[in-house]
Amino acid sequence: MLLAQPVSRPEVFVGKALGASLAVLAALSLGFGIAGLGMAGSGGGKPGAFLALAGWTLLLALVSVGFGFIISVLTRKGATALG
């Protein structure tokens, strides 16, 4: 149904990849933001270390989403992609 519209396969792939990446980044940012507010409110912790942890976590999440999309491209069936 989706490919019946006048968009190309690469446009669909990029749209799905961006959507999944933004959803993961939004969820992680919300979680780290709430934790950061709690840390700032208590006056404890090292902000630099916390920001580094958040940055590396966001990067790892994007790499994981990327690997998932690579696996989905290389396989033909959904059951094969799930392992």
Backbone as ProteinMPNN parsed JSONL, in Angstrom:
{"seq_chain_A": "MLLAQPVSRPEVFVGKALGASLAVLAALSLGFGIAGLGMAGSGGGKPGAFLALAGWTLLLALVSVGFGFIISVLTRKGATALG", "coords_chain_A": {"N_chain_A": [[0.825, -1.182, 0.0], [1.92, 1.246, 0.81], [3.973, 1.618, -1.049], [2.484, 2.093, -3.285], [2.064, 4.705, -3.565], [3.338, 7.772, -5.064], [6.245, 7.633, -4.463], [9.725, 6.884, -4.154], [11.559, 3.816, -3.501], [14.005, 4.284, -2.058], [13.316, 6.727, -0.821], [11.264, 5.921, 0.887], [12.679, 4.16, 2.548], [14.603, 5.907, 3.739], [12.871, 7.656, 5.04], [11.633, 5.91, 6.891], [13.871, 5.12, 8.361], [14.77, 7.573, 9.438], [12.525, 8.253, 10.954], [12.422, 6.131, 12.845], [14.899, 6.521, 14.095], [14.608, 9.116, 15.169], [12.518, 8.654, 16.954], [13.707, 6.906, 18.826], [15.788, 8.551, 19.74], [14.289, 10.635, 20.866], [12.954, 9.343, 22.985], [15.139, 8.474, 24.569], [16.34, 10.95, 25.108], [14.353, 12.208, 26.601], [14.309, 10.555, 28.859], [16.996, 10.836, 29.819], [16.941, 13.566, 30.195], [15.064, 13.937, 32.278], [16.397, 12.511, 34.279], [18.693, 14.083, 34.443], [17.613, 16.499, 35.37], [16.81, 15.669, 37.898], [19.305, 15.057, 38.98], [20.509, 17.576, 38.91], [18.829, 18.935, 40.641], [19.376, 17.713, 43.071], [21.935, 18.418, 43.461], [24.154, 16.848, 43.188], [26.667, 14.681, 41.679], [28.533, 14.506, 38.567], [28.39, 16.734, 36.079], [29.669, 16.73, 33.547], [30.464, 14.07, 33.157], [27.971, 12.876, 33.15], [26.796, 14.024, 30.844], [28.541, 13.008, 28.935], [27.982, 10.267, 29.168], [25.288, 10.293, 28.349], [25.592, 11.199, 25.7], [27.193, 9.147, 24.505], [25.439, 7.027, 24.842], [23.276, 7.796, 23.228], [24.569, 7.758, 20.749], [25.241, 5.009, 20.568], [22.651, 3.963, 20.476], [21.754, 4.952, 17.998], [23.52, 3.619, 16.287], [22.687, 1.006, 16.759], [20.071, 1.086, 15.74], [20.732, 1.551, 13.095], [22.121, -0.869, 12.456], [19.967, -2.61, 12.684], [18.38, -1.769, 10.529], [20.103, -2.358, 8.423], [20.196, -5.151, 8.601], [17.513, -5.664, 8.034], [17.407, -4.889, 5.378], [19.091, -6.704, 4.132], [17.816, -9.131, 4.362], [15.043, -11.123, 3.243], [12.69, -12.058, 4.407], [10.627, -11.371, 7.237], [10.774, -13.055, 9.482], [13.317, -14.166, 9.252], [14.896, -11.928, 9.616], [14.411, -11.388, 12.282], [15.819, -13.367, 13.55]], "CA_chain_A": [[0.0, 0.0, 0.0], [2.786, 2.419, 0.915], [4.709, 1.812, -2.302], [1.555, 2.472, -4.348], [2.138, 6.159, -3.654], [4.422, 8.183, -5.977], [7.542, 7.837, -3.81], [10.652, 5.809, -4.501], [11.964, 2.939, -2.405], [14.965, 4.964, -1.17], [12.611, 7.724, -0.009], [10.563, 5.191, 1.948], [13.703, 3.664, 3.476], [15.152, 7.035, 4.502], [11.812, 8.132, 5.924], [11.475, 4.967, 7.994], [15.087, 5.177, 9.182], [14.747, 8.824, 10.194], [11.451, 8.157, 11.94], [12.844, 5.241, 13.928], [16.003, 7.168, 14.815], [14.08, 10.235, 15.959], [11.731, 8.108, 18.062], [14.648, 6.399, 19.83], [16.469, 9.714, 20.327], [13.341, 11.375, 21.701], [12.73, 8.584, 24.219], [16.351, 8.539, 25.388], [16.531, 12.328, 25.557], [13.394, 12.444, 27.676], [14.796, 9.844, 30.038], [18.199, 11.491, 30.332], [16.566, 14.905, 30.654], [14.454, 13.812, 33.608], [17.468, 12.133, 35.206], [19.557, 15.261, 34.608], [16.926, 17.444, 36.259], [16.909, 15.129, 39.25], [20.691, 15.201, 39.414], [20.749, 18.999, 39.154], [18.067, 19.318, 41.825], [20.011, 17.202, 44.284], [23.242, 19.061, 43.579], [25.229, 15.864, 43.175], [27.09, 14.136, 40.399], [29.44, 15.249, 37.68], [27.634, 17.016, 34.846], [30.433, 16.342, 32.363], [30.378, 12.617, 33.012], [26.58, 12.572, 32.798], [26.599, 14.39, 29.439], [29.284, 12.039, 28.132], [27.191, 9.04, 29.186], [24.113, 10.51, 27.506], [26.041, 11.273, 24.308], [27.597, 7.818, 24.043], [24.236, 6.199, 24.786], [22.542, 8.191, 22.024], [25.325, 7.253, 19.604], [25.052, 3.561, 20.529], [21.277, 3.706, 20.042], [21.683, 5.192, 16.554], [24.226, 2.518, 15.631], [21.816, -0.167, 16.857], [18.992, 1.271, 14.755], [21.364, 1.357, 11.79], [22.324, -2.301, 12.25], [18.658, -3.199, 12.456], [17.953, -1.476, 9.165], [20.97, -3.114, 7.516], [19.711, -6.533, 8.622], [16.229, -5.727, 7.338], [17.64, -4.747, 3.943], [19.779, -7.891, 3.629], [16.966, -10.308, 4.446], [13.788, -10.987, 2.503], [11.539, -12.381, 5.255], [10.671, -10.795, 8.572], [11.194, -14.074, 10.447], [14.761, -14.286, 9.134], [15.488, -10.722, 10.203], [14.279, -11.474, 13.743], [16.797, -14.323, 14.06]], "C_chain_A": [[0.877, 1.256, 0.0], [3.498, 2.692, -0.401], [3.792, 2.089, -3.49], [1.546, 3.992, -4.534], [3.318, 6.558, -4.557], [5.714, 8.56, -5.237], [8.431, 6.647, -4.144], [10.995, 4.974, -3.27], [13.007, 3.606, -1.499], [14.311, 6.028, -0.287], [11.864, 7.07, 1.142], [11.557, 4.722, 2.998], [14.252, 4.791, 4.349], [14.116, 7.578, 5.474], [11.615, 7.223, 7.129], [12.687, 5.014, 8.926], [15.116, 6.446, 10.03], [13.676, 8.8, 11.284], [11.832, 7.29, 13.121], [13.949, 5.882, 14.758], [15.504, 8.307, 15.696], [13.249, 9.749, 17.139], [12.638, 7.604, 19.181], [15.353, 7.566, 20.517], [15.545, 10.505, 21.244], [13.124, 10.666, 23.035], [13.949, 8.657, 25.135], [16.592, 9.952, 25.929], [15.581, 12.682, 26.692], [13.879, 11.784, 28.968], [16.024, 10.501, 30.647], [17.897, 12.898, 30.829], [15.959, 14.883, 32.039], [15.514, 13.445, 34.641], [18.408, 13.311, 35.47], [18.929, 16.315, 35.5], [16.986, 16.972, 37.706], [18.309, 15.282, 39.81], [21.005, 16.665, 39.732], [20.027, 19.466, 40.411], [18.713, 18.859, 43.12], [21.393, 17.806, 44.497], [24.405, 18.092, 43.549], [25.619, 15.467, 41.775], [28.02, 15.055, 39.646], [28.712, 15.493, 36.364], [28.373, 16.583, 33.58], [30.345, 14.851, 32.098], [28.965, 12.205, 32.593], [26.321, 12.882, 31.328], [27.35, 13.442, 28.515], [28.525, 10.715, 28.051], [25.977, 9.169, 28.27], [24.506, 10.529, 26.028], [26.418, 9.92, 23.741], [26.392, 6.885, 23.943], [23.417, 6.524, 23.542], [23.243, 7.677, 20.771], [25.151, 5.738, 19.461], [23.64, 3.196, 20.052], [21.14, 3.907, 18.533], [22.393, 4.094, 15.771], [23.362, 1.254, 15.652], [20.656, -0.081, 15.868], [19.546, 1.051, 13.349], [21.6, -0.112, 11.476], [20.996, -3.008, 11.981], [18.161, -2.966, 11.038], [18.819, -2.194, 8.14], [20.507, -4.57, 7.443], [18.393, -6.646, 7.863], [16.392, -5.6, 5.827], [18.227, -6.036, 3.366], [18.938, -9.156, 3.671], [15.647, -10.054, 3.718], [12.562, -11.202, 3.382], [11.716, -11.789, 6.636], [11.156, -11.78, 9.624], [12.7, -14.264, 10.415], [15.45, -13.097, 9.788], [15.439, -10.756, 11.721], [15.248, -12.472, 14.35], [16.17, -15.613, 14.361]], "O_chain_A": [[0.604, 2.212, -0.726], [3.619, 3.841, -0.825], [4.281, 2.299, -4.6], [1.069, 4.494, -5.552], [4.21, 5.741, -4.786], [6.211, 9.677, -5.377], [7.945, 5.542, -4.386], [10.747, 5.388, -2.138], [12.9, 3.5, -0.277], [14.707, 6.209, 0.865], [11.834, 7.607, 2.25], [11.315, 4.865, 4.197], [14.353, 4.64, 5.566], [14.448, 7.923, 6.609], [11.45, 7.697, 8.252], [12.535, 4.954, 10.146], [15.453, 6.394, 11.213], [13.901, 9.272, 12.399], [11.597, 7.662, 14.271], [13.936, 5.796, 15.986], [15.932, 8.444, 16.842], [13.271, 10.36, 18.207], [12.367, 7.85, 20.356], [15.5, 7.57, 21.739], [15.978, 10.991, 22.289], [13.111, 11.303, 24.088], [13.81, 8.875, 26.338], [17.002, 10.119, 27.078], [15.962, 13.376, 27.634], [13.855, 12.396, 30.036], [16.085, 10.7, 31.861], [18.525, 13.372, 31.776], [16.295, 15.714, 32.884], [15.534, 13.994, 35.743], [18.863, 13.507, 36.597], [19.619, 16.954, 36.295], [17.187, 17.769, 38.623], [18.48, 15.602, 40.987], [21.691, 16.955, 40.713], [20.546, 20.294, 41.16], [18.613, 19.533, 44.146], [21.954, 17.714, 45.589], [25.534, 18.476, 43.855], [24.981, 15.866, 40.801], [28.26, 16.201, 40.026], [28.449, 14.55, 35.616], [27.742, 16.112, 32.634], [30.172, 14.42, 30.958], [28.79, 11.296, 31.782], [25.69, 12.085, 30.634], [26.861, 13.106, 27.436], [28.439, 10.112, 26.981], [25.675, 8.255, 27.502], [23.819, 9.934, 25.198], [26.017, 9.574, 22.63], [26.335, 6.043, 23.047], [22.918, 5.617, 22.875], [22.589, 7.213, 19.837], [24.936, 5.241, 18.355], [23.464, 2.23, 19.31], [20.479, 3.114, 17.862], [21.922, 3.683, 14.711], [23.316, 0.517, 14.667], [20.305, -1.075, 15.231], [18.891, 0.43, 12.511], [21.319, -0.564, 10.366], [20.924, -3.904, 11.139], [17.588, -3.862, 10.419], [18.319, -2.598, 7.09], [20.435, -5.152, 6.361], [18.178, -7.613, 7.132], [15.591, -6.153, 5.073], [17.9, -6.418, 2.242], [19.314, -10.161, 3.068], [15.198, -8.914, 3.597], [11.512, -10.605, 3.142], [12.834, -11.715, 7.147], [11.867, -11.397, 10.554], [13.306, -14.503, 11.459], [16.48, -13.257, 10.442], [16.325, -10.214, 12.382], [15.483, -12.433, 15.558], [16.848, -16.541, 14.802]]}, "name": "protein", "num_of_chains": 1, "seq": "MLLAQPVSRPEVFVGKALGASLAVLAALSLGFGIAGLGMAGSGGGKPGAFLALAGWTLLLALVSVGFGFIISVLTRKGATALG"}
